[in-house]
Amino acid sequence: MSFKTLINRIKVVGQNGPKDGFTTAPEGKLFSKTDPTVDGEECLHDCDSCTVKLPSKFKIEEDSKLYGYVAGWQTHLLVATGKTDWLRDVEHEKGSIMEAIDKCKVEPSNGKLKLSASNIPIPSGADSTTTCLLLPAFTFIDNVDPSSATSLIESHINTGPTNTTPLIHQPNPHTNGQPNGSTTSTLSSRPCPHRYLILLCSHKTRDARCGQSAPLLRKEFERHLRPLGLYRDLDDERPGGVGIYFISHVGGHKFSANVMIYRRADAAGVLKGAAAAAGGKEEEEEAGNMEAAQCIWLARVRPEDCENIVRYTVLQGKVVKPESQLRGGFDRGRQLVSW
């Protein structure tokens, strides 16, 4: 490990370390690795029916250690733009929500916000408003425009759960989509219907490899999700299933393809009966069940990895190739983070 790398890692841990009783998980302890004696021999083999291939000149960095080097974050906001590529810095998109949040004088009070432009469609008939998806809350926020950036931060981001909020907690004070019963804001919120999210960096302007890999991976993920009845396209809001979204640069494009997988608590099965065991209330467990319990951030993902990522990572929360692909993430049920 170089001196520069060591210093950068110390900065990541020092500035964005765990809080609220969460601890930093050593390598190999954050998520379970697949075990052929438990999971079957399939976990040892890449997909042999995959016909999707990355371009022949697609080259990435294969040697560096990945785990533990991503900066911690507390909330993640995906802004619906209907596009798959953006300016190099999405905050420079004129008139956008990303620009408004970047310039907003009010900052999130509950930790670092990861801000992503996404290909989530802009609502039909919308004039200047759009939709945002807030994680780990798994909440859509509608009627957002640049002038509502302050309200978005104060009334939704600041009052929502973070990656280091214990899953058993008081429900957020929202009434009919309005924070604290307020009717002064035009913003409204609703639950994201999906149980799992797969986020793929598609930011071609930032790095051509992201623009090349994202559509190929989505095609392969769709091929494996459809037979299971889990695939959801951009306009499909049936309850459950897996939403797949393209997002802007998340860092580490030299490790493309970057894939972030959010798993809702009820899908992860981490809260079944947990509230009673912890002396909590059923409504506290219900609130936690609708939020993300885990985020598993992978890199160096290739099309032939997709079958086992669906089978083991999306559906079971296990990692097939942690030594070469796991960058980090969090597990709120076990109160562990990678940073």
C-alpha positions as CSV (number, residue, x, y, z in Angstrom):
1,M,0.0,0.0,0.0
2,S,1.5,3.4,-1.0
3,F,1.8,6.2,1.5
4,K,-0.7,8.3,-0.6
5,T,-3.3,5.5,-0.6
6,L,-2.9,5.1,3.2
7,I,-3.4,8.8,3.8
8,N,-6.5,8.8,1.6
9,R,-7.9,5.8,3.5
10,I,-7.4,7.6,6.8
11,K,-9.2,10.6,5.5
12,V,-12.2,8.5,4.4
13,V,-12.5,6.8,7.8
14,G,-11.9,10.0,9.7
15,Q,-14.3,12.3,7.8
16,N,-17.1,9.8,7.2
17,G,-16.8,7.3,10.0
18,P,-19.7,5.3,11.4
19,K,-22.0,6.7,14.0
20,D,-25.1,5.8,16.1
21,G,-23.7,2.6,17.3
22,F,-22.5,1.4,13.9
23,T,-19.0,-0.1,13.5
24,T,-16.7,-0.5,10.6
25,A,-16.7,-4.0,9.3
26,P,-13.3,-5.6,8.5
27,E,-12.8,-7.1,5.1
28,G,-14.8,-10.3,4.8
29,K,-17.3,-9.4,7.6
30,L,-19.8,-7.0,6.1
31,F,-21.6,-9.5,3.8
32,S,-21.5,-13.3,3.6
33,K,-19.5,-14.8,0.8
34,T,-21.2,-17.6,-1.1
35,D,-20.2,-21.1,-0.1
36,P,-20.6,-24.0,-2.5
37,T,-21.4,-26.4,0.4
38,V,-24.4,-24.2,1.2
39,D,-25.2,-22.4,-2.0
40,G,-24.3,-25.1,-4.5
41,E,-21.6,-25.4,-7.2
42,E,-23.3,-22.8,-9.3
43,C,-21.7,-20.0,-7.1
44,L,-18.3,-21.1,-8.4
45,H,-19.1,-20.6,-12.1
46,D,-19.9,-17.6,-14.2
47,C,-23.0,-17.8,-16.5
48,D,-22.3,-20.1,-19.4
49,S,-25.3,-19.0,-21.4
50,C,-24.3,-15.3,-21.5
51,T,-24.0,-14.0,-25.1
52,V,-23.6,-10.4,-24.1
53,K,-19.9,-9.3,-24.3
54,L,-18.2,-6.1,-23.3
55,P,-16.2,-4.4,-26.2
56,S,-12.9,-6.1,-26.9
57,K,-11.0,-3.0,-26.0
58,F,-12.8,-2.6,-22.7
59,K,-9.9,-2.4,-20.2
60,I,-10.2,-1.7,-16.5
61,E,-7.9,-1.6,-13.4
62,E,-7.7,-5.2,-12.1
63,D,-5.0,-5.1,-9.4
64,S,-5.9,-2.6,-6.7
65,K,-7.7,-3.6,-3.5
66,L,-11.3,-2.4,-3.5
67,Y,-12.8,-2.9,-0.1
68,G,-12.8,0.0,2.4
69,Y,-11.9,2.8,0.1
70,V,-15.2,4.4,-0.6
71,A,-16.2,7.5,1.3
72,G,-19.1,7.0,3.6
73,W,-22.5,8.5,2.8
74,Q,-25.7,8.8,4.8
75,T,-28.4,9.4,2.2
76,H,-28.7,9.0,-1.6
77,L,-30.9,11.1,-3.8
78,L,-31.7,10.0,-7.4
79,V,-33.1,12.8,-9.5
80,A,-35.3,11.8,-12.4
81,T,-34.0,13.3,-15.6
82,G,-35.1,10.8,-18.2
83,K,-31.5,10.8,-19.6
84,T,-28.7,8.2,-19.5
85,D,-25.8,10.7,-19.8
86,W,-25.1,14.2,-18.4
87,L,-22.5,16.9,-18.2
88,R,-19.2,15.8,-16.6
89,D,-20.4,17.3,-13.3
90,V,-24.2,16.9,-13.0
91,E,-24.3,19.9,-10.7
92,H,-23.5,22.0,-13.8
93,E,-26.7,21.0,-15.6
94,K,-28.4,24.3,-15.9
95,G,-31.8,24.6,-14.3
96,S,-31.6,21.1,-12.8
97,I,-32.4,19.9,-9.3
98,M,-28.8,18.8,-9.1
99,E,-27.6,22.4,-9.6
100,A,-30.2,23.7,-7.1
101,I,-29.1,21.3,-4.4
102,D,-25.5,22.1,-5.0
103,K,-26.1,25.8,-4.7
104,C,-28.6,25.6,-1.9
105,K,-27.6,27.4,1.3
106,V,-29.1,24.7,3.4
107,E,-27.1,21.5,3.7
108,P,-28.3,18.1,4.9
109,S,-28.0,18.0,8.7
110,N,-27.8,14.2,8.9
111,G,-24.6,13.5,7.1
112,K,-23.2,13.3,3.6
113,L,-25.7,13.2,0.7
114,K,-24.8,11.3,-2.4
115,L,-26.5,13.1,-5.3
116,S,-27.1,11.2,-8.6
117,A,-28.8,12.1,-11.8
118,S,-30.8,9.1,-13.1
119,N,-32.7,7.9,-16.1
120,I,-35.9,7.7,-14.0
121,P,-38.5,9.2,-16.3
122,I,-39.7,12.7,-15.8
123,P,-43.5,12.5,-15.0
124,S,-45.6,12.9,-18.1
125,G,-47.2,16.3,-18.3
126,A,-44.6,17.8,-15.9
127,D,-43.6,21.3,-16.7
128,S,-40.7,22.2,-14.6
129,T,-41.1,19.6,-11.9
130,T,-39.7,16.1,-11.6
131,T,-39.4,13.2,-9.2
132,C,-36.6,12.2,-6.8
133,L,-36.0,8.8,-5.2
134,L,-34.6,9.1,-1.6
135,L,-32.5,6.2,-0.2
136,P,-32.3,4.4,2.2
137,A,-35.9,5.6,2.8
138,F,-37.1,3.9,-0.5
139,T,-39.3,7.0,-1.0
140,F,-40.3,8.8,-4.1
141,I,-40.7,12.6,-3.7
142,D,-42.9,14.2,-6.4
143,N,-43.4,17.8,-7.6
144,V,-39.8,18.7,-7.1
145,D,-38.4,21.8,-8.9
146,P,-35.3,23.9,-8.4
147,S,-37.1,26.4,-6.1
148,S,-38.0,23.6,-3.7
149,A,-34.5,22.5,-3.0
150,T,-34.5,23.9,0.6
151,S,-37.9,22.2,1.4
152,L,-36.6,19.0,-0.1
153,I,-33.6,19.0,2.2
154,E,-35.3,20.2,5.3
155,S,-38.6,18.3,5.1
156,H,-37.6,15.0,3.5
157,I,-33.8,14.4,3.5
158,N,-33.2,15.7,7.0
159,T,-36.2,13.9,8.5
160,G,-35.6,10.6,6.7
161,P,-33.5,7.6,7.8
162,T,-29.8,7.4,7.0
163,N,-27.5,4.5,6.3
164,T,-26.6,4.5,10.0
165,T,-30.1,4.8,11.4
166,P,-31.0,1.5,13.2
167,L,-33.8,-0.3,11.4
168,I,-36.0,-0.3,14.5
169,H,-36.9,3.4,14.9
170,Q,-39.8,5.7,15.1
171,P,-41.8,6.2,11.8
172,N,-41.0,9.5,10.1
173,P,-43.5,12.3,10.9
174,H,-45.2,12.4,7.5
175,T,-48.9,12.8,7.1
176,N,-50.4,12.3,3.7
177,G,-47.0,12.9,2.1
178,Q,-46.6,16.2,4.0
179,P,-43.9,16.4,6.7
180,N,-45.3,17.0,10.1
181,G,-48.8,17.5,8.6
182,S,-47.6,20.7,6.8
183,T,-49.5,21.9,3.8
184,T,-47.1,24.7,2.9
185,S,-45.0,22.6,0.6
186,T,-45.9,21.4,-2.8
187,L,-43.8,18.3,-2.4
188,S,-45.5,14.9,-1.8
189,S,-44.0,11.6,-1.0
190,R,-44.9,7.9,-1.7
191,P,-43.2,4.6,-1.1
192,C,-41.0,3.1,-3.8
193,P,-42.8,-0.1,-4.8
194,H,-39.7,-2.1,-5.5
195,R,-38.1,-4.5,-3.0
196,Y,-34.7,-4.3,-4.7
197,L,-32.8,-1.6,-6.7
198,I,-29.9,-2.1,-9.1
199,L,-28.1,1.1,-9.9
200,L,-25.7,1.1,-12.9
201,C,-23.3,4.0,-13.6
202,S,-24.0,5.0,-17.3
203,H,-22.1,8.3,-17.2
204,K,-20.5,8.2,-20.7
205,T,-19.3,11.8,-20.7
206,R,-17.3,11.0,-17.5
207,D,-16.0,7.7,-18.8
208,A,-16.9,5.9,-22.0
209,R,-16.7,2.5,-20.3
210,C,-19.6,3.4,-18.1
211,G,-21.7,4.3,-21.1
212,Q,-20.7,1.0,-22.8
213,S,-21.2,-1.4,-19.8
214,A,-24.5,-0.1,-18.3
215,P,-26.9,-1.0,-21.2
216,L,-25.2,-4.4,-21.6
217,L,-25.5,-5.2,-17.9
218,R,-29.1,-4.1,-17.8
219,K,-29.9,-6.4,-20.7
220,E,-28.3,-9.3,-19.0
221,F,-29.9,-8.6,-15.6
222,E,-33.3,-8.4,-17.4
223,R,-32.7,-11.8,-19.0
224,H,-32.3,-13.4,-15.6
225,L,-35.0,-11.4,-13.7
226,R,-37.8,-11.9,-16.2
227,P,-38.2,-15.7,-15.7
228,L,-38.5,-15.0,-11.9
229,G,-41.2,-12.4,-12.4
230,L,-39.0,-9.8,-10.8
231,Y,-38.0,-7.5,-13.7
232,R,-39.6,-4.0,-13.6
233,D,-39.1,-1.6,-16.5
234,L,-39.0,2.2,-15.9
235,D,-42.8,2.6,-15.9
236,D,-43.7,-0.5,-14.1
237,E,-44.8,0.2,-10.5
238,R,-46.2,-3.1,-9.6
239,P,-45.3,-3.9,-6.0
240,G,-42.1,-5.9,-5.4
241,G,-39.6,-6.8,-8.1
242,V,-36.3,-5.2,-9.0
243,G,-36.0,-1.6,-10.4
244,I,-32.9,-1.1,-12.6
245,Y,-31.8,2.6,-13.0
246,F,-28.9,4.3,-14.7
247,I,-27.1,6.9,-12.6
248,S,-24.4,9.4,-12.9
249,H,-20.7,9.1,-11.8
250,V,-20.3,7.4,-8.4
251,G,-16.4,7.3,-8.4
252,G,-14.0,4.6,-9.4
253,H,-14.9,4.5,-13.1
254,K,-11.5,2.8,-13.6
255,F,-13.2,-0.2,-11.9
256,S,-16.2,-0.2,-14.3
257,A,-18.8,-1.5,-14.2
258,N,-19.9,-0.1,-10.9
259,V,-23.1,-1.7,-9.5
260,M,-25.0,-0.6,-6.4
261,I,-27.6,-2.9,-5.0
262,Y,-30.1,-1.7,-2.4
263,R,-32.2,-4.3,-0.6
264,R,-35.3,-3.4,1.3
265,A,-35.5,-4.7,4.9
266,D,-38.6,-6.9,4.3
267,A,-36.8,-8.5,1.3
268,A,-33.6,-9.1,3.4
269,G,-35.7,-10.7,6.2
270,V,-33.8,-8.9,8.9
271,L,-36.7,-7.4,10.8
272,K,-39.1,-10.3,11.2
273,G,-40.2,-10.1,14.8
274,A,-37.2,-7.9,15.6
275,A,-39.3,-5.1,17.1
276,A,-40.9,-7.2,19.8
277,A,-37.5,-8.8,20.6
278,A,-36.0,-5.3,21.0
279,G,-38.9,-4.0,23.1
280,G,-40.1,-1.9,20.2
281,K,-43.5,-1.4,18.6
282,E,-45.0,-3.0,15.5
283,E,-45.2,0.3,13.7
284,E,-41.5,0.8,14.2
285,E,-40.8,-2.5,12.6
286,E,-43.2,-1.7,9.7
287,A,-41.4,1.6,9.1
288,G,-38.0,-0.2,9.0
289,N,-39.3,-2.9,6.7
290,M,-40.0,-0.4,3.9
291,E,-36.5,1.0,4.0
292,A,-33.2,-0.2,2.6
293,A,-31.5,-2.6,5.1
294,Q,-28.4,-3.0,2.9
295,C,-26.5,-1.5,0.1
296,I,-23.9,-3.8,-1.6
297,W,-21.5,-1.8,-3.9
298,L,-19.8,-3.9,-6.5
299,A,-17.2,-3.1,-9.2
300,R,-15.5,-4.8,-12.1
301,V,-18.9,-6.4,-12.9
302,R,-19.1,-8.1,-16.3
303,P,-22.2,-9.6,-18.1
304,E,-21.3,-13.1,-17.1
305,D,-21.5,-12.1,-13.4
306,C,-25.1,-11.0,-13.7
307,E,-26.8,-14.4,-13.2
308,N,-25.1,-15.1,-9.9
309,I,-25.5,-11.5,-8.7
310,V,-29.2,-11.9,-9.2
311,R,-29.3,-15.4,-7.6
312,Y,-27.1,-14.6,-4.6
313,T,-26.5,-10.9,-4.1
314,V,-29.9,-9.4,-5.0
315,L,-32.0,-12.1,-3.6
316,Q,-29.9,-13.3,-0.7
317,G,-27.5,-10.5,0.2
318,K,-24.4,-12.6,-0.4
319,V,-21.3,-11.7,-2.5
320,V,-19.8,-14.1,-4.9
321,K,-16.5,-12.5,-5.6
322,P,-15.8,-10.2,-2.6
323,E,-12.0,-10.2,-3.0
324,S,-12.1,-8.7,-6.5
325,Q,-15.5,-7.0,-6.7
326,L,-16.8,-5.7,-3.3
327,R,-16.1,-2.0,-2.8
328,G,-18.3,-1.4,0.3
329,G,-21.7,-0.7,1.5
330,F,-23.8,-1.0,4.7
331,D,-25.9,-3.4,6.7
332,R,-28.3,-1.6,9.0
333,G,-29.7,-4.8,10.5
334,R,-26.2,-5.7,11.8
335,Q,-25.2,-2.1,12.2
336,L,-22.1,-2.4,10.0
337,V,-20.6,-0.1,7.4
338,S,-17.5,-0.4,5.2
339,W,-16.2,3.1,6.0
